[in-house]
């Protein structure tokens, strides 16, 4: 039997209206409520905040949050006894690290990487308003440093105490956001299933279930945005994929996606979608058996066409799903041209903690070729 370790994550509270019960999950006293201006403007946090009269609201989190934003949240949260992250991946990432830094007072520069955050954070509840990042399930936070470089802190101390999946919060998401965040969750599941490090039977189980849920529900959520059942299943899929990649880490797709967000501010889910099939093609020789397993799982009609055919059918299935959801397919559609290829390739090489998880090596020349293919 394979030797492995597996961590499940936070206590899960799910269902329509679940976010209204946040006060029951937190200790008495002021909490730092981390969110963004869009969530506040849409009124998504109003019901939750009604039960948290002592909340200190920090709503200045931007896409790809900066170190400066993180430290401003830490300053705002001094004296708080708990933290809530409410929104997409960015507010949740800031909340996770703020809960740790407020409690420990440690120097952020000593924490970058894996397993260096060893202290104890404040009680933390995370509430996603998109079905994609799975950040509420992971011990990972990503912060933009120096204007463009994405750096991560990963450690069990950053795991939330509660993850709240409330499909009512996602009903107003525009189709483009629903689609891109859904593809993001799909990438998490795929990369966990094929990770060169720490892949195990438990992470595989969560990844497969997440992929099935996304394959069955993404287009329903896009086409019928008020479908609470589909929205709930997409939230669950993103959460399960988060548990999977919290244990079997993501790899090349994310490594090549990060420079797109860091330098061109392309939303993370869209960045992953733009690079997905190209990186899968690069990985095909090494990951063919695993892609074939997933292809046959998602489409039983291909079970008799052989491993190569099943693997190709898997990539084609993902491509069709992405196109049908309306996700842009080319870097040129988001303002990236040939003149950016060298920069992107060089920046991708900085993502060493991700590249080591890829099924096969990605050199700088490989990265440039993959970006060029995606133009």
Phi and psi in degrees as a GROMACS rama.xvg file:
@    title "Ramachandran Plot"
@    xaxis  label "Phi"
@    yaxis  label "Psi"
@TYPE xy
-62.8586  135.283  UNK-2
-83.1925  127.559  UNK-3
-160.379  163.462  UNK-4
-119.284  153.872  UNK-5
-147.874  134.597  UNK-6
-118.435  128.432  UNK-7
-78.1451  -42.0852  UNK-8
114.168  -157.625  UNK-9
-76.6314  167.205  UNK-10
-68.4998  133.673  UNK-11
-101.25  130.219  UNK-12
-123.52  118.852  UNK-13
-133.672  150.485  UNK-14
138.563  157.215  UNK-15
-56.7192  128.361  UNK-16
82.519  4.6371  UNK-17
-60.4539  -29.9922  UNK-18
-67.1804  -18.1696  UNK-19
-68.6662  -16.9221  UNK-20
-95.8501  17.5268  UNK-21
-56.5098  -39.2382  UNK-22
-57.9177  -31.4806  UNK-23
-73.3905  -13.9244  UNK-24
-95.4927  -11.681  UNK-25
-114.445  153.645  UNK-26
-69.9108  157.011  UNK-27
-60.2186  146.69  UNK-28
118.709  174.814  UNK-29
-67.5991  139.614  UNK-30
-118.478  147.888  UNK-31
-84.2872  119.503  UNK-32
-106.254  103.114  UNK-33
-96.2998  123.63  UNK-34
-152.786  -159.808  UNK-35
-135.699  170.572  UNK-36
-64.9073  -34.9117  UNK-37
-66.2919  -45.1045  UNK-38
-59.0292  -43.1282  UNK-39
-64.732  -44.19  UNK-40
-63.7478  -34.2179  UNK-41
-79.2494  -8.33358  UNK-42
76.6441  13.3258  UNK-43
-65.5242  -28.207  UNK-44
-92.5601  -4.40617  UNK-45
-58.9695  -47.2797  UNK-46
-64.764  -39.433  UNK-47
-66.7565  -42.8773  UNK-48
-67.876  -26.8007  UNK-49
-60.3268  -28.2668  UNK-50
-93.392  3.03655  UNK-51
-126.872  68.5858  UNK-52
-63.9174  -21.0157  UNK-53
-95.9791  10.9381  UNK-54
-65.0016  137.786  UNK-55
-97.4308  110.481  UNK-56
-89.6813  123.81  UNK-57
-117.422  105.275  UNK-58
-117.712  28.6421  UNK-59
-100.634  18.8518  UNK-60
-76.801  128.848  UNK-61
-102.944  168.481  UNK-62
-61.5304  140.656  UNK-63
53.4332  64.8454  UNK-64
-59.6331  142.615  UNK-65
-89.9638  165.387  UNK-66
-57.867  -39.5222  UNK-67
-63.2851  -39.3836  UNK-68
-65.2709  -44.4684  UNK-69
-56.5102  -48.1274  UNK-70
-69.2973  -29.4157  UNK-71
-66.9821  -38.1973  UNK-72
-64.968  -40.2287  UNK-73
-61.3996  -43.7126  UNK-74
-63.1625  -41.7277  UNK-75
-64.7943  -28.2844  UNK-76
-90.8234  3.90545  UNK-77
-61.6134  129.778  UNK-78
93.2184  -10.062  UNK-79
-78.8006  153.279  UNK-80
-108.351  -3.50158  UNK-81
-158.46  169.95  UNK-82
-136.993  140.546  UNK-83
-120.449  132.255  UNK-84
-107.706  120.896  UNK-85
-132.144  106.881  UNK-86
150.167  -150.578  UNK-87
-81.1194  -162.606  UNK-88
-61.6093  -33.7907  UNK-89
-65.8272  -52.7282  UNK-90
-60.4779  -37.0514  UNK-91
-67.4443  -39.2446  UNK-92
-62.8748  -44.7901  UNK-93
-62.6568  -42.4786  UNK-94
-61.8913  -42.6599  UNK-95
-60.0131  -49.4928  UNK-96
-74.7634  -32.8472  UNK-97
-63.822  -41.9065  UNK-98
-59.0196  -35.4083  UNK-99
-75.0782  -46.918  UNK-100
-69.7611  -36.366  UNK-101
-62.3654  -42.0926  UNK-102
-73.6741  -36.245  UNK-103
-101.88  -27.0219  UNK-104
68.9527  15.1554  UNK-105
-72.541  161.412  UNK-106
-80.7264  122.872  UNK-107
-54.229  -37.7445  UNK-108
-67.8217  -11.1793  UNK-109
-91.043  -1.61457  UNK-110
-108.442  -14.8547  UNK-111
-58.0581  136.861  UNK-112
110.087  -157.339  UNK-113
-111.397  130.872  UNK-114
76.1327  20.8227  UNK-115
-101.768  -15.4303  UNK-116
-88.1093  99.9101  UNK-117
-113.622  0.850358  UNK-118
-83.8525  -161.18  UNK-119
-123.367  124.845  UNK-120
-83.3384  173.259  UNK-121
-71.769  156.227  UNK-122
-53.0446  136.967  UNK-123
-137.039  130.678  UNK-124
-122.128  135.82  UNK-125
-120.934  134.307  UNK-126
-129.46  101.943  UNK-127
-75.4354  140.392  UNK-128
-110.266  4.40681  UNK-129
-130.944  154.968  UNK-130
-104.213  82.3179  UNK-131
-159.971  -59.6531  UNK-132
-68.2227  -33.6874  UNK-133
67.4334  13.5695  UNK-134
-60.3201  -27.2706  UNK-135
-66.6081  -14.0014  UNK-136
-105.069  -6.20297  UNK-137
-112.437  158.945  UNK-138
-96.4902  26.9351  UNK-139
-117.101  139.021  UNK-140
-132.977  141.925  UNK-141
-121.195  127.536  UNK-142
-125.763  142.517  UNK-143
-89.1567  126.194  UNK-144
-118.266  137.528  UNK-145
67.0119  22.3105  UNK-146
91.1853  -23.4162  UNK-147
-147.301  -22.093  UNK-148
-86.5535  128.776  UNK-149
-92.9374  125.713  UNK-150
-124.511  148.289  UNK-151
-120.526  152.08  UNK-152
-120.811  128.424  UNK-153
-133.275  124.534  UNK-154
-174.892  150.324  UNK-155
-57.88  -25.6685  UNK-156
-64.2054  -18.088  UNK-157
-90.1613  -4.63888  UNK-158
-64.6229  136.521  UNK-159
-67.881  156.895  UNK-160
-82.5256  -34.6873  UNK-161
-133.68  138.67  UNK-162
-118.022  127.112  UNK-163
-114.605  114.548  UNK-164
-105.726  102.427  UNK-165
-117.572  102.471  UNK-166
-63.7724  -21.2842  UNK-167
-60.8319  -28.0486  UNK-168
-72.779  -16.5556  UNK-169
-103.238  -1.51638  UNK-170
-65.6778  -27.7933  UNK-171
-93.7225  5.38582  UNK-172
-63.4942  133.591  UNK-173
-61.8652  155.361  UNK-174
-55.4803  -42.9839  UNK-175
-60.5791  -38.9318  UNK-176
-73.0701  -42.347  UNK-177
-55.7927  -45.2282  UNK-178
-67.0368  -51.1573  UNK-179
-65.8628  -40.5672  UNK-180
-70.381  -33.1122  UNK-181
-63.7876  -41.3046  UNK-182
-65.3889  -35.9123  UNK-183
-57.0732  -48.4857  UNK-184
-61.7012  -37.7398  UNK-185
-62.7054  -42.5236  UNK-186
-62.7425  -41.4333  UNK-187
-56.3789  -45.8641  UNK-188
-65.3548  -44.993  UNK-189
-63.2404  -46.0486  UNK-190
-70.5221  -32.3132  UNK-191
-64.7946  -41.0482  UNK-192
-67.4508  -27.4709  UNK-193
-111.345  8.62554  UNK-194
-59.0742  137.605  UNK-195
-76.8295  -12.8211  UNK-196
-127.345  129.04  UNK-197
73.7536  5.0274  UNK-198
-57.3081  137.064  UNK-199
-152.859  169.249  UNK-200
-59.863  -31.7346  UNK-201
-72.8157  -46.7846  UNK-202
-63.0743  -36.1106  UNK-203
-60.648  -43.2077  UNK-204
-61.5076  -46.5979  UNK-205
-64.9275  -40.1935  UNK-206
-64.6679  -43.6917  UNK-207
-62.7104  -44.602  UNK-208
-62.8372  -41.755  UNK-209
-60.1845  -44.6818  UNK-210
-63.0651  -40.9087  UNK-211
-61.7727  -45.4647  UNK-212
-62.5101  -41.6016  UNK-213
-67.5538  -45.6296  UNK-214
-58.9813  -36.4017  UNK-215
-84.3343  -22.2082  UNK-216
-123.157  -13.1454  UNK-217
-60.5669  -48.7748  UNK-218
-69.749  -31.1039  UNK-219
-63.1982  -45.6684  UNK-220
-63.9366  -34.2982  UNK-221
-70.9647  -45.1859  UNK-222
-82.6306  -29.574  UNK-223
-127.659  76.2427  UNK-224
-60.6401  -21.5528  UNK-225
-87.8274  5.82717  UNK-226
-75.9255  100.183  UNK-227
-63.011  -36.7208  UNK-228
-64.4024  -47.107  UNK-229
-64.6606  -39.9433  UNK-230
-62.667  -42.0955  UNK-231
-63.8341  -39.6751  UNK-232
-68.5993  -33.4582  UNK-233
-68.7465  -39.258  UNK-234
-61.839  -42.8088  UNK-235
-63.7363  -41.6268  UNK-236
-59.6567  -45.4339  UNK-237
-62.508  -38.368  UNK-238
-66.8541  -45.7734  UNK-239
-62.9244  -40.5974  UNK-240
-63.7982  -36.199  UNK-241
-62.961  -42.7256  UNK-242
-61.8752  -40.4114  UNK-243
-61.7756  -50.2233  UNK-244
-81.9258  -11.8126  UNK-245
-67.8597  -21.7141  UNK-246
-105.851  -36.1565  UNK-247
-121.235  97.7508  UNK-248
-68.9688  154.221  UNK-249
-70.7905  171.885  UNK-250
-141.705  -125.843  UNK-251
-63.9987  -37.0455  UNK-252
-60.5546  -46.1806  UNK-253
-66.2019  -38.8934  UNK-254
-59.6488  -39.5875  UNK-255
-83.6271  -20.7868  UNK-256
-75.9859  -36.0562  UNK-257
-57.6112  -42.9237  UNK-258
-63.0975  -27.9021  UNK-259
-65.8884  -38.0109  UNK-260
-76.9069  -42.2505  UNK-261
-65.3862  -40.2371  UNK-262
-98.3236  -29.0321  UNK-263
-120.371  2.49253  UNK-264
55.5486  36.0653  UNK-265
-79.5988  130.594  UNK-266
-51.9584  144.579  UNK-267
-58.8642  -43.8886  UNK-268
-61.7366  -42.2022  UNK-269
-65.6701  -39.9409  UNK-270
-58.3453  -43.7164  UNK-271
-63.6369  -43.2808  UNK-272
-61.3647  -38.7672  UNK-273
-66.0144  -29.6902  UNK-274
-102.655  -8.42133  UNK-275
-56.2772  -61.5399  UNK-276
-68.0348  -27.9363  UNK-277
-69.4305  -43.663  UNK-278
-69.2759  -37.1814  UNK-279
-62.0821  -38.2419  UNK-280
-62.6977  -41.625  UNK-281
-61.8951  -36.1095  UNK-282
-84.2851  -5.05436  UNK-283
-53.9608  -44.6945  UNK-284
-61.6486  -41.442  UNK-285
-80.231  -33.229  UNK-286
-107.19  8.83298  UNK-287
-52.0878  -47.2252  UNK-288
-59.7456  -37.3578  UNK-289
-73.3648  -41.3111  UNK-290
-62.29  -37.8683  UNK-291
-63.2289  -41.8312  UNK-292
-59.211  -44.798  UNK-293
-69.8328  -36.8275  UNK-294
-62.0258  -43.7957  UNK-295
-69.5891  -30.988  UNK-296
-67.7409  -44.1097  UNK-297
-77.8619  -26.0426  UNK-298
-141.047  89.4564  UNK-299
-58.8737  -17.453  UNK-300
-66.5467  -15.0764  UNK-301
-97.5752  8.94463  UNK-302
-65.2054  -19.3817  UNK-303
-106.985  12.5919  UNK-304
-101.384  7.94156  UNK-305
89.3362  162.24  UNK-306
-61.0624  -45.5543  UNK-307
-61.324  -44.973  UNK-308
-64.7714  -39.4778  UNK-309
-65.1144  -40.7504  UNK-310
-65.0342  -43.8688  UNK-311
-65.0773  -38.2709  UNK-312
-63.233  -34.4909  UNK-313
-62.8531  -49.4586  UNK-314
-62.7037  -41.1415  UNK-315
-64.422  -37.8927  UNK-316
-61.1264  -44.848  UNK-317
-63.1738  -42.41  UNK-318
-62.7683  -43.9512  UNK-319
-62.8992  -41.6909  UNK-320
-63.4524  -43.8868  UNK-321
-62.8082  -44.3107  UNK-322
-65.2447  -43.6365  UNK-323
-64.9523  -31.1233  UNK-324
-74.131  -16.8489  UNK-325
92.6671  18.5445  UNK-326
-76.9545  133.65  UNK-327
-53.259  143.621  UNK-328
-109.081  -13.0859  UNK-329
-127.39  144.093  UNK-330
-60.4997  -32.9473  UNK-331
-60.3084  -26.6233  UNK-332
-71.2006  -17.0655  UNK-333
-116.019  20.7615  UNK-334
88.8171  15.7473  UNK-335
-105.312  131.965  UNK-336
-125.68  -178.723  UNK-337
-57.2013  -29.2903  UNK-338
-67.1118  -12.1022  UNK-339
-98.9022  -4.96809  UNK-340
-63.2268  -43.8342  UNK-341
-64.4124  -42.1302  UNK-342
-60.4227  -48.3681  UNK-343
-61.9129  -43.8594  UNK-344
-63.1943  -42.3912  UNK-345
-64.926  -40.5465  UNK-346
-68.2477  -36.4521  UNK-347
-60.4182  -32.7282  UNK-348
-67.0727  -16.4511  UNK-349
-75.5308  -13.9976  UNK-350
-87.6621  55.874  UNK-351
-62.2728  -36.5996  UNK-352
-65.2119  -20.4919  UNK-353
-94.8016  -42.0947  UNK-354
-61.761  -31.7984  UNK-355
-68.953  -13.5497  UNK-356
-91.6456  -6.20786  UNK-357
-71.6454  145.848  UNK-358
-59.9984  -26.5573  UNK-359
-142.745  159.37  UNK-360
-62.8122  149.178  UNK-361
-123.272  110.293  UNK-362
-85.807  173.49  UNK-363
-62.8958  -37.3137  UNK-364
-65.7196  -39.7903  UNK-365
-60.1181  -46.356  UNK-366
-60.2293  -43.3031  UNK-367
-62.2782  -41.7734  UNK-368
-63.1869  -39.2973  UNK-369
-69.247  -40.7542  UNK-370
-61.9208  -42.2942  UNK-371
-62.5019  -40.041  UNK-372
-62.9682  -28.3729  UNK-373
-87.3828  -6.28375  UNK-374
